[in-house]
């Protein structure tokens, strides 16, 4: 059984979705989750929040994003970790994965 959970910046659960029983890829669990369905609906308040919420860092507009592990595909609103083979080839990718893994482990 696959489960995905989304936490906010204060490490509070915002969304938990349990996928279908049996062998189901993480990306399928995401695509069938109510959260992703809402992000895919142009009229949803959640999509509007993601579209409008951004911060400026060193003059660069940074949109609101979800972090995912390397099993997830790169999509609008979703920044997955690099696959292990990609991360080992480039030091900056490995550092990114390390930082992201730390964020995953903080949700409770």
N, C-alpha and C positions, 0 to 999 in steps of 0.2 A: 504494500500500500504506500503510495507516495503522498506526501503532505508538503504544501508550501505555506509559508507564513511571511507576513510583511509587518515590519516594525517601523515606527516613526523615529525621528532623530533622538527622542528621549527613551528609546528602546521599549516602547509600549506596543503590544500587538494591535495592528489595525485590521488585519485580514488573515484568516486561516482557512485553507481549502484542502479537503481530503480528496485525493483523486480516486479514480476507479480501481477496484481490486484487481490484482494480477499484475502482469508486467506492463507497465505504462511509463513511457519516457517522461522525464521532468517537463520537457517543453509541452507535451500534450496536457499534462496537469495544469500548467499555466494557461494554455490556450482555451481550455474549457472552464476555467475558474470564473466566478462572477466578477472578480476584480478585473481580469483582462477583458471580459465582455463589456464592462462599463468603460474601460479605457478605449475600447474600439468603437464605442457608440458616440458619434459626433455631438449628440444632444445631451450627454450625461454631464452632471456637475463635476464628477471626478475628472473627466477628460478636460473640461474647462479649467479646473484647478491646475492640472499638470501643464496645460498650455500656457497659463498665465503666471504661474509661480516660477520665478527664476531669481537668481542673485547675480550680482556683477562682481567678479574676482579679477583684479588686475586689468580692468577694462574689458573683460570677456564675459558675455552673458552666458550663464550656466543654468540650463533648465533643470527642473525637478526630475530626478531619475530613481528608478528602482535598481538595487544591486542584486545580481544573481550569480550562482556558481557557474562553472564552465559547462554544465549540461544544458544551460539555457542558451537560446539563440540571441544574437544581438538584434534588438528591435528598438523602435522609438519608445522611449521611456524606460528602457531596460539596458543596463550595462553589465554584461556577464564577465566573469573572470576569464582569463586566457586559458586555453587548453594547456596541459602540462608541457607538451613538446614545444609549443609556442613560447611559453613563459621561460623555459630553460634557455632558449636561444637568445633571449634579450633580457638583460638585467632589469630594465625599467618595468617590463611586464611581470617579472617575478616579484618585484617590490609592490606593484599594483595588486597582484593576487594576495600577497601577505597582508596588506592593509585591508583588503576586502574580506579576507577570511576572518580577520580580527573583528570586523563589524558583524559578520554572521554569528559569531560565537557570543556576542554581547546581548542578543535578543533573548528576553525571558519574560 
